[in-house]
Amino acid sequence: MKFFLKYIFGIISMTFIVSFGIQFLADYGLRNLKNTQYNDWENIIKGKINSDIIINGSSRGFFGYNSQILEEKLKADCFNISFNAGCYKLQQYKFDMYIKRNKKPKIVIQNIDLAHFGENTEIPEIAQFYPFLYDEDINWLVDKYENKFNLFKIMPLLKYNQSFKMLEEGIVANFSNSTKKNATTFKGYCPQDRIFKIDYHNLKKMPETKVKSKNEREIDLLHKMVSFYFSRLDKDSKLIFVWMPEYKMRLSKSYDLKRQTIVEELYLIQKKYKNFTFIDMAYDDISNHSQYYYDTFHLNETGASLFSKKVSVKINEQLN
């Protein structure tokens, strides 16, 4: 009986050792897979970015700001840390994680729109954190929304149970790291080579109103966001809020009434702080052409390139 138990224990121990070994290979491969979200997080955590210009936002920031174009036009190193589908809180958590391990940027470009003020009940695309189970800051962030990482830490390969393709990709990356083949991000920016399709489900969510909205909660959050950045940046750093173009189907009278007090408050904040700038491009000519969008809210790769060139000109005007 004793021999049998030792035999069973040996098999279980060996299974765990092999499983943890496979998991380690997959995690390591994903973290070092160039031009991916995993590698972007790895570079943030390891303090390897240190850019003068940081872009922050949710999906519109992630898909809409071409870091390479902004870097070229503004003549300063630029990186996009936007949190896809992440509300303002997740964007701030990511920014805090960034400046904890990288130098403070000289310029922060923050995308702003009506969706910015929402709340997340869970972390979107949580698989992006799977290779970072044992990082204390990542765990702190994930634990605010769920505690599944605690189980993942003790059960090897469990996190890849529903993501076998991800496991395979991570293992293969240790032996073949083809940047062009695996590329999904470029300096944090994620280009979308997609044709326009009307997102009726999102259009239905747009608020209908016939009176000017007070937006008391949003205005309060605006001031908290500005204070958040200025309390973390050096005194000479620049904070730029940008309202990027939205497709014309969204630009209704109701839309104007909903955003009016927010825009007015942003201009008041601009008067108050010399290092704060608001750039409103919601009605830019880009809004009139569907070829620049993949839905009514998000720019495709062509649109992002054009927008990044245009906003760079406006930013340069403000800086000079």
N, C-alpha and C positions, 0 to 999 in steps of 0.2 A: 504494500500500500504506500509506504514511504517513498519507494522508488518510483511508483506511478505518479505521485504528487509532484516529485522533483521533475519528472519527465514533462508533465503538463505545464509546470511553472517555467521550465526551460523553453518550451514551445511558445508560450505566451510572451516571455521576455524577448525571445528572438524576433517574434512577430512585431513587437513594439519597436525594437531597435531598427529593423528593416523599414518599418512604416515611417518612423521619424526621419530615417535617412532619406527616403524618397521625398518626404515632405520638405526636408531641408533643401534638397536639390531643386525642387519646383519653386520654392520661395526665393532661393538665391537667383535662379534663372530669371524669374519674373522681375525681381527688383532691379536687375541689371539689363533688362531688355530695352534697348535704346528706343527713344521716341514713343513711349507708352505712358499711361497714367501711373503705372507701377514705378517706372524709373523716375518720373517726375516727383513722386512722393519720396523715393529713395534720395534724390538729390536735395529735396527740402530738408529731410531729416538729417542728412549728413552735412548740411551746410555748404553745399557745392554751387549754389545759384548766385547769391550776392549781387543781384541786378540793381541798377540805379532806378529803373522803372518797373513797377509791379502793377499788373492789371488784376482787378478782382471783380467778381460778379457771379451770376448763376449760369444757366445754360446759354443765355444770350452773350455773356462774357466769354464763355468757354468756346463757343462756335463762331463768335463775331469779331473778335479782336485778334488780328494777325500780328503776333509778336515780332516776327521778322521784319514786316513792313514798318511797324512803329519804331523798331530799333534803328532801321536804316534812315527813316525820315527825321527822327528826333535825335539821332547821333548819340545814342546812349544804350547800353545793354538793357534789354527788356525781357520780362518773363510773365506769363499769364498763369495765375494761380486760381482762376475761377473754379468754383465748385459746382459742377453740373447738377442741376435740379436742386441746388442747395439754397436755403433761405438766408437772410442776412446773418443769422446766428452762426450757421455753418461756415459762411464766408469769413466771419470774424474769428472763429476758432482756427480756421486754416491760416489766416493772416498772423495770428498770435504764434502759431506753431512755426510759421516761416521766420518771423523776426527773432524768435528764441534761438534759432540755429544759424541764421544768416544775417548779414549786415542790414541795417535799416535802409530802405530805399529813399532816394531823393524826391521821387515823384510817385504818387499812388493814383491810378486811374480807376475809379469805382463806377461800374455801370449801375444805372438806376432806372427803375420803371415801376409800374403799379404792382407787378408780381413780386417785387423785391421785398415787400413788407409781410409776406406770408410766413407761415410756420411749418416746419417739418415735424411729423410725428415719428418718423424713422429716417435712418440714413439712406439716401439713394445710392444705388450702385455700391453696396457694401463690400462686394467682392474685391474692389480696388484696395481694400485694407487687409485682405487675407495674407499677403506675404509679410505683414508687419505685426504679427500676433504678440510679439514680446517687446514692442516699443511702448514705453510708458505713456507717451503723449497720445499715440494712436488709441491705446486702450482707454485712456481717460475720455477721449472723444466718443468712442463707440459705446462705452458704458453709460453715457448720458441718455442713450436711446434704447439700448438692449445689452444683454449680458452674455450673448452666445459665445463670445471669445473665450470666456472662462472654461467652457466645455471643450472648445477647439484646442486649448492649450494642453489638455490632458489626453485627448483622443486624437492621435495622429491620423491625418488624411480625412477626418470627418468634414472639414470645411470644403474639401473638394468632392464630396459625395455627389453633389448635383452639378459639379463643374469639371467633369473629366477632361473636356477640351482644354480648360485652363491649366489643369495639372500637366497634361501632355505638353502644352506650349511652354510651360516653365521648365520642364525637364529637357526638352529639345533645345531651349535657349542656352543651356550650358555648353552645347557643342556646336551650335550654329546660330549666330546673332546677326541676322540680315536686317539692317536698319530699314532698307527700302520696303522689304516684304512685310515687316511687322509694324511699320510706322502708323500711329494713330494720332500722335501729338507732335507739335513742333514748338519748342520753347513754351510748352503748356497750352498752346492753341490747338484746337481740334477742327480741322477743315471738313466741311460736309459737301461732298460732290453729289448733290441730289437735286432733282428737278422739283418744281413747285407743286404742292398739293394743298388744297384748302383744308385746314384743320377745323371743321365745323364744331367739333366738341369743345374746342377752346374758345371759339367765338361765342358760343352759348354761355360761357362762364363770365363774359364781360358784363360789368354792372350796367344796368339801365337806370338812368336818372334824368330828370328834367330840371333839377336845381343844382346849383354849385355845391359840391360836397365840402364839408368842413374838414374832413381828414385829420381830426385831432390826434388820433393814435399815430398816424403816419408822420405827422409833423413833429410829434414828440420823439419818434424814433429817428427822424432825420437829425435832430440836434444831438441825440445820443450817439449816432453813427459818426458825426463830425467830431464830437468829443473823444470818441473811441480812437480815431486815427491820430488826432493832434496830441493825445496823451501818450502816444507810443512813438511818434515820429520826432525827429530833430526839429528845432524851432524854425529852420530855414526850408524845411521840406514843403513840397507843394501837394495839395490834395485837389484832385479834379474829378467832379461828378459829371458823367455823360449820360444823356438820354438818347440812346441810339435809335435809328429809324425803325418804324413799325409799318407793315404793309397797309396800304390805303383802306382796305376793308375794315381795319380796326379803328381808323381815324374818324370816328363819328362825333356828333355833337355831345352825346352822352360821355364819350371818352374825354372830350375836352373839359366838361364840367367836373368829371371825376379827378382829373389830374391838375386842374388849374391852381388850387391852393398849394399843392405840393411844389409846383414850378415857381409860384410867387415866393414861397418860403425859401426856396433854394437861391433865388436872386437876392433875397434879404440877407441870407447867410453869407453870400458872396460880398456884400457891402460891409459886413461885420468883420470878416477875416481876410486880411490881405493875401494870405497864402491859399485861399480857397477859390476855386473857379467852377462855375456850372456851365456846361455846353449842352444846349438843347437842340438835338438833331432829329427829333421825333417826326417832323414834317419835311425832312430833307427830300430832295428829288428821288433818292433811292426808293422811297416809299411808293412811288408810282409804277414801279416795274417789277413784275413777278419773277423775272429771270434772276433776280438777286436774292430770292428767298427759297427755302424749301418748305416753309409753311408761313402763315401770316405773322408769326412772331420771331422767327429765326432766320438769319441770313445764311445763305449757302456760301461755298468757297469763293465764288465770283463776287458776291455781295460783300463778304467780309473783307476781301482785298480792296474793293473800291471804298468801302466805309473807312477802313484803316488809313488809307491815303488821305481821305477828306478830313478825318478827325485829327490826323497828324498836323495838317495845315493849321487847323483851329487852335490846337495845343501850342504849336510854335508861336502863333500870334499872341497868345496869352503869356507865354514865357518870355517873349521879347518885348 
